[in-house]
Amino acid sequence: LSQISLNIFSLSLSSFLLVLLVQFLFILSLILHAPHNPNRQTRTIIRPINIFAST
């Protein structure tokens, strides 16, 4: 039982880290390719973080 729960835990942890990595790369690409209007840039960066935090 403990082995199964450990496998489930490691699987969920790795998927969580994968989602974080994708999120980080997405934000990084937004920073790099965003237009030079700073207000619009920060808004587009903050929005995916809020969506991810709410889930």
Secondary structure, DSSP 8 states (H G I E B T S, - for coil): -HHHHHHHHHHHHHHHHHHHHHHHHHHHHHHHHS-S-HHHHHHHHHHHHHHHHH-
